[in-house]
Amino acid sequence: MKLEIKDIANKHRLRLLIVFGSYGTKRYTKDSDIDLGYLSEAPLQPEEEINLLRDLIFYFKKDRIDLVNLDKANPLLLYEAASQGRILYGSEEDFLRFKIKAFARYAETKFLREKRREYLLDLP
């Protein structure tokens, strides 16, 4: 019996599951990986995250899946997920809350990206 996204999300206590990257923008090829981000009701242990990934591989019938815990992702990745993401599971409200948090973290770290860029441009 094939699990559906809703079943997978419930099994792993997910609050939100989004697709982003090339699949989020629908500009994918047969060689594209699938970028998925999730928020869970409670932190997943490493073994639980592996089981989630396994279930998603079976669901999508594709082993090239990048699974991202959106509570732990860096601001650039959060920005990409928030900008390009599409909901696979969860409410619009949860997705909107995630987007607000992601854009805020991106804005808060802008000065760090600018400093890094200046530093790299000054290298001989």
DSSP file (Angstrom, degrees, kcal/mol; ACC not computed):
  #  RESIDUE AA STRUCTURE BP1 BP2  ACC     N-H-->O    O-->H-N    N-H-->O    O-->H-N    TCO  KAPPA ALPHA  PHI   PSI    X-CA   Y-CA   Z-CA
    1    1 A M              0   0    0      0, 0.0     2,-0.4     0, 0.0     0, 0.0   0.000 360.0 360.0 360.0 124.7    0.0    0.0    0.0
    2    2 A K        -     0   0    0      1,-0.0     2,-0.2    57,-0.0    57,-0.0  -0.623 360.0-132.5 -81.0 129.3    1.5    3.3   -1.1
    3    3 A L        -     0   0    0     -2,-0.4     2,-0.2    52,-0.1    -1,-0.0  -0.555  17.4-138.1 -75.7 144.4    1.5    6.1    1.5
    4    4 A E     >  -     0   0    0     -2,-0.2     4,-2.6     1,-0.1     5,-0.2  -0.563  29.5-101.0 -93.8 166.3    0.2    9.5    0.4
    5    5 A I  H  > S+     0   0    0      1,-0.2     4,-3.0     2,-0.2     5,-0.2   0.905 124.5  52.9 -54.6 -44.3    1.9   12.7    1.4
    6    6 A K  H  > S+     0   0    0      1,-0.2     4,-2.4     2,-0.2    -1,-0.2   0.904 109.9  48.3 -59.4 -41.9   -0.7   13.3    4.1
    7    7 A D  H  > S+     0   0    0      2,-0.2     4,-2.7     1,-0.2    -1,-0.2   0.911 112.5  48.1 -64.5 -43.2    0.0    9.9    5.6
    8    8 A I  H  X S+     0   0    0     -4,-2.6     4,-2.0     2,-0.2    -2,-0.2   0.931 112.3  49.4 -63.1 -45.7    3.7   10.4    5.5
    9    9 A A  H  <>S+     0   0    0     -4,-3.0     5,-3.0    -5,-0.2     4,-0.3   0.916 114.0  45.0 -61.3 -44.5    3.3   13.8    7.2
   10   10 A N  H ><5S+     0   0    0     -4,-2.4     3,-1.1    -5,-0.2    -1,-0.2   0.915 110.5  54.1 -65.9 -43.0    1.1   12.4    9.9
   11   11 A K  H 3<5S+     0   0    0     -4,-2.7    -1,-0.2     1,-0.3    -2,-0.2   0.871 117.0  37.3 -58.0 -38.7    3.3    9.4   10.5
   12   12 A H  T 3<5S-     0   0    0     -4,-2.0    -1,-0.3    -5,-0.2    -2,-0.2   0.265 111.6-117.4-101.5  10.8    6.3   11.7   11.1
   13   13 A R  T < 5 +     0   0    0     -3,-1.1    28,-3.3    -4,-0.3    29,-0.4   0.900  50.7 173.3  56.5  46.7    4.4   14.4   12.9
   14   14 A L  E   < -A   40   0A   0     -5,-3.0    26,-0.3    26,-0.3    -1,-0.2  -0.631  28.1-170.5 -85.9 143.7    5.1   17.1   10.3
   15   15 A R  E    S+     0   0A   0     24,-3.2    76,-0.4     1,-0.4     2,-0.3   0.728  77.5  11.4 -95.6 -33.0    3.5   20.5   10.5
   16   16 A L  E     -A   39   0A   0     23,-1.9    23,-2.2    74,-0.2     2,-0.4  -0.995  56.2-176.7-149.9 138.0    4.7   21.6    7.1
   17   17 A L  E     +AB  38  89A   0     72,-2.6    71,-3.2    -2,-0.3    72,-2.0  -0.977  16.7 176.4-136.1 123.1    6.2   20.0    4.0
   18   18 A I  E     -AB  37  87A   0     19,-2.8    19,-2.3    -2,-0.4     2,-0.4  -0.895  23.5-141.7-126.2 155.7    7.2   22.1    1.0
   19   19 A V  E     +AB  36  86A   0     67,-2.4    67,-2.3    -2,-0.3     2,-0.2  -0.942  32.4 158.8-111.1 138.7    8.9   21.5   -2.3
   20   20 A F  E >   +A   35   0A   0     15,-2.4    15,-0.8    -2,-0.4     3,-0.7  -0.757  33.0  53.5-143.8-169.8   11.3   24.2   -3.6
   21   21 A G  T 3> S-     0   0    0     59,-0.3     4,-1.8     1,-0.2     3,-0.2  -0.470 119.6 -16.8  72.9-149.5   14.2   24.6   -6.0
   22   22 A S  T 34>S+     0   0    0      1,-0.2     5,-2.4     2,-0.2     4,-0.4   0.846 144.4  48.2 -63.1 -34.4   13.6   23.4   -9.6
   23   23 A Y  T <45S+     0   0    0     -3,-0.7    -1,-0.2    10,-0.3    -2,-0.2   0.826 108.7  55.2 -73.7 -30.0   10.5   21.3   -8.6
   24   24 A G  T  45S+     0   0    0     -4,-0.5    -2,-0.2     1,-0.2    -1,-0.2   0.845 115.8  36.9 -68.5 -33.5    9.1   24.3   -6.6
   25   25 A T  T  <5S-     0   0    0     -4,-1.8    -1,-0.2    -5,-0.0    -2,-0.2   0.429 110.1-122.7 -96.8  -0.8    9.4   26.5   -9.7
   26   26 A K  T   5S+     0   0    0     -4,-0.4    -3,-0.2    -5,-0.2    -4,-0.1   0.793  79.4 119.4  62.7  30.4    8.4   23.7  -12.1
   27   27 A R      < +     0   0    0     -5,-2.4     2,-0.2    -6,-0.2    -4,-0.2  -0.317  41.4 132.9-114.8  47.5   11.6   24.1  -14.0
   28   28 A Y        -     0   0    0     -6,-0.3     2,-0.2    -5,-0.1     6,-0.0  -0.555  40.6-154.4 -98.9 161.4   12.9   20.7  -13.4
   29   29 A T    >   -     0   0    0     -2,-0.2     3,-1.3     4,-0.1    -2,-0.0  -0.695  42.0 -93.3-119.9 177.3   14.5   18.1  -15.7
   30   30 A K  T 3  S+     0   0    0      1,-0.3    -2,-0.0    -2,-0.2    -1,-0.0   0.746 127.5  51.4 -65.2 -21.1   14.6   14.3  -15.4
   31   31 A D  T 3  S+     0   0    0      2,-0.0    -1,-0.3     0, 0.0     2,-0.0   0.493  85.7 113.4 -93.1  -4.6   18.0   14.7  -13.7
   32   32 A S    <   -     0   0    0     -3,-1.3     2,-0.2     1,-0.1    32,-0.2  -0.341  62.5-132.0 -68.1 145.5   16.9   17.3  -11.1
   33   33 A D        -     0   0    0     30,-0.1     2,-0.6    32,-0.0   -10,-0.3  -0.509  22.7-114.4 -85.8 167.7   16.9   16.4   -7.5
   34   34 A I  E     - c   0  65A   0     30,-2.8    32,-2.6    -2,-0.2     2,-0.6  -0.922  22.8-153.0-107.4 118.5   13.8   17.2   -5.4
   35   35 A D  E     +Ac  20  66A   0    -15,-0.8   -15,-2.4    -2,-0.6     2,-0.4  -0.820  19.6 178.3 -92.8 119.3   14.4   19.8   -2.7
   36   36 A L  E     -Ac  19  67A   0     30,-3.1    32,-2.9    -2,-0.6     2,-0.4  -0.971  10.6-167.1-124.0 136.4   12.0   19.3    0.3
   37   37 A G  E     -Ac  18  68A   0    -19,-2.3   -19,-2.8    -2,-0.4     2,-0.3  -0.939  10.0-172.2-120.1 145.9   11.8   21.3    3.5
   38   38 A Y  E     -Ac  17  69A   0     30,-2.5    32,-2.5    -2,-0.4    33,-0.5  -0.968  20.6-160.0-138.2 153.5    9.9   20.3    6.6
   39   39 A L  E     -A   16   0A   0    -23,-2.2   -24,-3.2    -2,-0.3   -23,-1.9  -0.995  24.0-157.4-123.2 135.0    8.8   21.6   10.0
   40   40 A S  E     -A   14   0A   0     -2,-0.4   -26,-0.3   -26,-0.3   -27,-0.1  -0.755  28.2-121.2-114.4 160.5    7.9   19.0   12.6
   41   41 A E  S    S+     0   0    0    -28,-3.3   -27,-0.1    -2,-0.3    -1,-0.1   0.860 103.5   9.0 -63.6 -36.3    5.7   19.1   15.7
   42   42 A A  S    S-     0   0    0    -29,-0.4    -1,-0.2    -3,-0.0     0, 0.0  -0.970 103.1 -78.8-141.3 152.5    8.8   18.0   17.7
   43   43 A P        -     0   0    0      0, 0.0     2,-0.4     0, 0.0    -2,-0.0  -0.238  47.6-128.7 -55.1 136.9   12.4   17.7   16.7
   44   44 A L        -     0   0    0      2,-0.0    -4,-0.0     4,-0.0   -32,-0.0  -0.710  15.4-127.8 -87.6 137.3   13.1   14.5   14.7
   45   45 A Q     >  -     0   0    0     -2,-0.4     4,-2.3     1,-0.1     3,-0.4  -0.438  33.7-101.9 -72.9 157.6   15.9   12.2   15.9
   46   46 A P  H  > S+     0   0    0      0, 0.0     4,-2.2     0, 0.0     5,-0.2   0.882 124.4  50.4 -51.2 -42.5   18.4   11.3   13.1
   47   47 A E  H  > S+     0   0    0      1,-0.2     4,-2.0     2,-0.2     5,-0.1   0.880 109.6  51.1 -64.8 -36.8   16.9    7.8   12.7
   48   48 A E  H  > S+     0   0    0     -3,-0.4     4,-2.2     2,-0.2    -1,-0.2   0.884 109.1  50.7 -66.7 -38.3   13.4    9.4   12.4
   49   49 A E  H  X S+     0   0    0     -4,-2.3     4,-2.6     2,-0.2    -2,-0.2   0.887 108.9  51.6 -67.1 -37.8   14.7   11.8    9.7
   50   50 A I  H  X S+     0   0    0     -4,-2.2     4,-2.6    -5,-0.2    -2,-0.2   0.908 109.8  49.6 -63.2 -41.4   16.2    8.9    7.8
   51   51 A N  H  X S+     0   0    0     -4,-2.0     4,-2.3     2,-0.2    -2,-0.2   0.880 110.1  50.7 -65.1 -38.0   12.8    7.1    8.0
   52   52 A L  H  X S+     0   0    0     -4,-2.2     4,-2.2     2,-0.2    -2,-0.2   0.942 110.9  48.6 -62.3 -47.8   11.1   10.2    6.7
   53   53 A L  H  X S+     0   0    0     -4,-2.6     4,-2.5     1,-0.2    -2,-0.2   0.914 109.9  52.3 -59.3 -43.7   13.5   10.4    3.8
   54   54 A R  H  X S+     0   0    0     -4,-2.6     4,-2.3     1,-0.2    -1,-0.2   0.929 109.5  48.8 -58.0 -46.8   13.0    6.7    3.0
   55   55 A D  H  X S+     0   0    0     -4,-2.3     4,-2.2     1,-0.2    -1,-0.2   0.883 111.9  49.3 -62.3 -38.0    9.2    7.2    2.9
   56   56 A L  H  X S+     0   0    0     -4,-2.2     4,-2.9     2,-0.2     5,-0.3   0.875 108.1  53.6 -69.9 -37.1    9.6   10.3    0.6
   57   57 A I  H  X>S+     0   0    0     -4,-2.5     4,-1.5     1,-0.2     5,-1.2   0.928 111.7  45.5 -61.2 -44.9   11.9    8.3   -1.7
   58   58 A F  H  <5S+     0   0    0     -4,-2.3    -2,-0.2     2,-0.2    -1,-0.2   0.900 113.9  49.8 -64.7 -40.1    9.3    5.6   -2.0
   59   59 A Y  H  <5S+     0   0    0     -4,-2.2    -2,-0.2     1,-0.2    -1,-0.2   0.952 119.9  34.2 -63.9 -50.0    6.6    8.2   -2.5
   60   60 A F  H  <5S-     0   0    0     -4,-2.9    -1,-0.2     2,-0.2    -2,-0.2   0.607  98.1-135.7 -82.4 -11.4    8.4   10.1   -5.3
   61   61 A K  T  <5S+     0   0    0     -4,-1.5     2,-0.3    -5,-0.3    -3,-0.2   0.901  72.0 107.0  55.1  42.5   10.1    7.0   -6.7
   62   62 A K      < -     0   0    0     -5,-1.2    -2,-0.2    -6,-0.2    -1,-0.2  -0.970  57.6-159.5-151.2 130.5   13.2    9.1   -6.9
   63   63 A D  S    S+     0   0    0     -2,-0.3     2,-1.3     1,-0.2    -6,-0.1   0.478  74.0  89.8 -94.2  -0.4   16.3    8.7   -4.7
   64   64 A R        +     0   0    0    -32,-0.2   -30,-2.8    -7,-0.1     2,-0.5  -0.616  57.0 140.8 -95.5  76.6   17.7   12.2   -5.5
   65   65 A I  E     -c   34   0A   0     -2,-1.3     2,-0.7   -32,-0.2   -30,-0.2  -0.976  40.1-157.3-121.8 126.9   15.9   14.0   -2.6
   66   66 A D  E     -c   35   0A   0    -32,-2.6   -30,-3.1    -2,-0.5     2,-0.5  -0.922  16.4-163.1-100.5 114.3   17.5   16.8   -0.5
   67   67 A L  E     -c   36   0A   0     -2,-0.7     2,-0.5   -32,-0.2   -30,-0.2  -0.876   5.7-168.4-104.4 125.3   15.6   16.9    2.7
   68   68 A V  E     -c   37   0A   0    -32,-2.9   -30,-2.5    -2,-0.5     2,-0.9  -0.949  22.0-140.9-120.7 126.8   16.0   20.1    4.8
   69   69 A N  E >>  -c   38   0A   0     -2,-0.5     3,-1.8   -32,-0.2     4,-0.8  -0.775  17.6-155.9 -79.0 110.5   14.9   20.7    8.4
   70   70 A L  T 34 S+     0   0    0    -32,-2.5    -1,-0.2    -2,-0.9   -31,-0.1   0.651  88.6  64.0 -69.8 -14.7   13.7   24.3    8.1
   71   71 A D  T 34 S+     0   0    0    -33,-0.5    -1,-0.3     1,-0.2   -32,-0.1   0.678 113.7  33.4 -76.7 -16.9   14.2   24.9   11.8
   72   72 A K  T <4 S+     0   0    0     -3,-1.8    -2,-0.2     2,-0.1    -1,-0.2   0.427  91.6 115.8-117.4  -1.9   18.0   24.4   11.2
   73   73 A A     <  -     0   0    0     -4,-0.8    -3,-0.0     1,-0.1    -5,-0.0  -0.283  68.5-105.3 -74.6 155.4   18.6   25.7    7.7
   74   74 A N     >  -     0   0    0      1,-0.1     4,-2.5     4,-0.0     3,-0.3  -0.367  35.4-104.5 -75.5 160.3   20.8   28.7    7.0
   75   75 A P  H  > S+     0   0    0      0, 0.0     4,-2.3     0, 0.0    31,-0.2   0.820 118.1  53.6 -58.2 -35.5   19.2   32.0    6.0
   76   76 A L  H  > S+     0   0    0      2,-0.2     4,-2.1     1,-0.2     5,-0.1   0.921 111.7  44.7 -66.6 -42.1   20.0   31.7    2.3
   77   77 A L  H  > S+     0   0    0     -3,-0.3     4,-2.7     2,-0.2    -1,-0.2   0.891 112.4  52.4 -67.9 -39.2   18.4   28.3    2.1
   78   78 A L  H  X S+     0   0    0     -4,-2.5     4,-2.8     2,-0.2     5,-0.2   0.914 108.7  50.9 -60.2 -42.7   15.4   29.5    4.1
   79   79 A Y  H  X S+     0   0    0     -4,-2.3     4,-2.6     2,-0.2     5,-0.2   0.923 111.3  47.5 -61.3 -44.9   15.0   32.5    1.7
   80   80 A E  H  X S+     0   0    0     -4,-2.1     4,-2.7     2,-0.2     5,-0.3   0.930 113.5  47.6 -62.0 -45.7   15.1   30.2   -1.3
   81   81 A A  H  X S+     0   0    0     -4,-2.7     4,-1.7     1,-0.2    -2,-0.2   0.901 115.0  45.7 -63.4 -41.0   12.6   27.8    0.2
   82   82 A A  H  < S+     0   0    0     -4,-2.8    -1,-0.2    -5,-0.2    -2,-0.2   0.870 116.8  45.0 -70.1 -36.9   10.3   30.7    1.2
   83   83 A S  H  < S+     0   0    0     -4,-2.6    -2,-0.2    -5,-0.2    -1,-0.2   0.887 129.2  22.5 -73.9 -40.2   10.6   32.4   -2.2
   84   84 A Q  H  < S+     0   0    0     -4,-2.7    -2,-0.2    -5,-0.2    -3,-0.2   0.516  94.5 122.4-106.7  -7.6   10.1   29.3   -4.4
   85   85 A G     <  -     0   0    0     -4,-1.7     2,-0.4    -5,-0.3   -65,-0.2  -0.176  38.4-166.3 -69.3 149.5    8.3   26.9   -2.1
   86   86 A R  E     -B   19   0A   0    -67,-2.3   -67,-2.4     9,-0.0     2,-0.3  -0.993  29.8-109.8-129.0 139.5    5.0   25.2   -2.7
   87   87 A I  E     +B   18   0A   0     -2,-0.4   -69,-0.2   -69,-0.2     3,-0.1  -0.506  35.7 168.7 -73.2 127.2    3.0   23.5    0.0
   88   88 A L  E    S+     0   0A   0    -71,-3.2     2,-0.3     1,-0.4   -70,-0.2   0.691  79.0   4.2 -98.8 -34.1    2.8   19.7   -0.2
   89   89 A Y  E    S+B   17   0A   0    -72,-2.0   -72,-2.6     2,-0.1    -1,-0.4  -0.982 102.9  47.9-151.2 139.8    1.4   19.4    3.3
   90   90 A G  S    S-     0   0    0     -2,-0.3     2,-0.2   -74,-0.2   -74,-0.2  -0.551  79.6 -59.0 120.6 176.0    0.3   21.9    5.9
   91   91 A S     >  -     0   0    0    -76,-0.4     4,-2.1    -2,-0.2     5,-0.2  -0.553  34.7-121.9 -94.6 157.0   -1.8   25.0    6.2
   92   92 A E  H  > S+     0   0    0      1,-0.2     4,-2.8    -2,-0.2     5,-0.2   0.872 115.6  57.2 -58.4 -37.3   -1.4   28.3    4.3
   93   93 A E  H  > S+     0   0    0      2,-0.2     4,-2.5     1,-0.2    -1,-0.2   0.922 106.5  46.4 -63.0 -45.5   -1.1   29.9    7.8
   94   94 A D  H  > S+     0   0    0      2,-0.2     4,-2.3     1,-0.2    -1,-0.2   0.889 113.5  50.0 -63.8 -38.4    1.9   27.7    8.8
   95   95 A F  H  X S+     0   0    0     -4,-2.1     4,-2.6     2,-0.2    -2,-0.2   0.908 110.4  49.7 -66.5 -41.1    3.5   28.4    5.4
   96   96 A L  H  X S+     0   0    0     -4,-2.8     4,-2.4     2,-0.2    -2,-0.2   0.915 110.3  50.4 -63.5 -43.0    3.0   32.1    5.9
   97   97 A R  H  X S+     0   0    0     -4,-2.5     4,-2.2     1,-0.2    -2,-0.2   0.919 111.4  49.1 -59.7 -43.5    4.5   32.0    9.4
   98   98 A F  H  X S+     0   0    0     -4,-2.3     4,-2.9     1,-0.2    -2,-0.2   0.927 110.2  50.9 -61.2 -45.0    7.5   30.1    8.0
   99   99 A K  H  X S+     0   0    0     -4,-2.6     4,-2.9     2,-0.2     5,-0.3   0.906 109.2  50.3 -61.7 -42.5    7.9   32.7    5.2
  100  100 A I  H  X S+     0   0    0     -4,-2.4     4,-2.1     1,-0.2    -1,-0.2   0.937 113.7  45.5 -60.5 -46.7    7.8   35.6    7.6
  101  101 A K  H  X S+     0   0    0     -4,-2.2     4,-2.5     2,-0.2    -2,-0.2   0.913 113.9  49.4 -62.6 -43.5   10.5   34.0    9.8
  102  102 A A  H  X S+     0   0    0     -4,-2.9     4,-2.2     1,-0.2    -2,-0.2   0.929 112.5  45.8 -64.0 -46.6   12.6   33.1    6.8
  103  103 A F  H  X S+     0   0    0     -4,-2.9     4,-2.4     1,-0.2    -1,-0.2   0.870 112.5  52.0 -66.2 -35.8   12.5   36.6    5.3
  104  104 A A  H  X S+     0   0    0     -4,-2.1     4,-2.8    -5,-0.3    -2,-0.2   0.932 110.2  47.5 -65.1 -45.4   13.3   38.1    8.7
  105  105 A R  H  X S+     0   0    0     -4,-2.5     4,-1.2     1,-0.2    -2,-0.2   0.888 111.9  51.1 -63.0 -38.2   16.3   35.9    9.2
  106  106 A Y  H  < S+     0   0    0     -4,-2.2     3,-0.4    -5,-0.2    -1,-0.2   0.934 112.8  44.9 -63.4 -46.1   17.5   36.7    5.7
  107  107 A A  H >< S+     0   0    0     -4,-2.4     3,-1.3     1,-0.2     4,-0.4   0.893 109.8  55.6 -65.0 -40.5   17.2   40.4    6.4
  108  108 A E  H 3< S+     0   0    0     -4,-2.8     3,-0.2     1,-0.3    -1,-0.2   0.769 111.4  44.1 -64.4 -25.6   18.8   40.2    9.8
  109  109 A T  T 3X S+     0   0    0     -4,-1.2     4,-1.7    -3,-0.4     3,-0.3   0.297  81.2 102.9-103.7   9.2   21.9   38.5    8.3
  110  110 A K  H <> S+     0   0    0     -3,-1.3     4,-2.4     1,-0.2     5,-0.2   0.909  78.7  54.9 -58.2 -43.2   22.3   40.8    5.3
  111  111 A F  H  > S+     0   0    0     -4,-0.4     4,-2.6    -3,-0.2    -1,-0.2   0.858 105.4  53.5 -62.2 -34.2   25.1   42.7    6.9
  112  112 A L  H  > S+     0   0    0     -3,-0.3     4,-2.4     2,-0.2    -1,-0.2   0.906 109.2  47.8 -66.9 -40.9   27.1   39.5    7.4
  113  113 A R  H  X S+     0   0    0     -4,-1.7     4,-2.3     2,-0.2    -2,-0.2   0.889 112.8  49.5 -65.7 -38.3   26.7   38.6    3.7
  114  114 A E  H  X S+     0   0    0     -4,-2.4     4,-2.6     2,-0.2    -2,-0.2   0.920 111.3  48.3 -66.8 -43.2   27.8   42.1    2.7
  115  115 A K  H  X S+     0   0    0     -4,-2.6     4,-2.6     2,-0.2    -2,-0.2   0.915 112.2  49.7 -61.6 -43.2   30.9   41.9    5.1
  116  116 A R  H  X S+     0   0    0     -4,-2.4     4,-2.5     2,-0.2    -1,-0.2   0.916 111.1  49.3 -62.0 -43.4   31.8   38.5    3.7
  117  117 A R  H  X S+     0   0    0     -4,-2.3     4,-2.4     2,-0.2    -2,-0.2   0.926 111.4  49.0 -62.4 -45.5   31.5   39.8    0.1
  118  118 A E  H  X S+     0   0    0     -4,-2.6     4,-1.5     1,-0.2    -2,-0.2   0.923 111.7  49.9 -59.3 -44.8   33.7   42.9    0.9
  119  119 A Y  H  X S+     0   0    0     -4,-2.6     4,-0.6     1,-0.2     3,-0.3   0.924 111.7  47.3 -60.5 -45.8   36.3   40.6    2.5
  120  120 A L  H >< S+     0   0    0     -4,-2.5     3,-0.7     1,-0.2    -1,-0.2   0.860 109.9  52.8 -67.1 -35.1   36.4   38.3   -0.4
  121  121 A L  H 3< S+     0   0    0     -4,-2.4    -1,-0.2     1,-0.2    -2,-0.2   0.790 106.4  54.9 -69.4 -26.4   36.6   41.2   -2.9
  122  122 A D  H 3< S+     0   0    0     -4,-1.5    -1,-0.2    -3,-0.3    -2,-0.2   0.575  82.8 108.9 -82.9  -9.8   39.6   42.5   -1.0
  123  123 A L    <<        0   0    0     -3,-0.7    -3,-0.0    -4,-0.6    -4,-0.0  -0.407 360.0 360.0 -67.9 143.1   41.6   39.3   -1.2
  124  124 A P              0   0    0      0, 0.0    -1,-0.1     0, 0.0    -3,-0.1   0.511 360.0 360.0 -68.5 360.0   44.6   39.4   -3.5
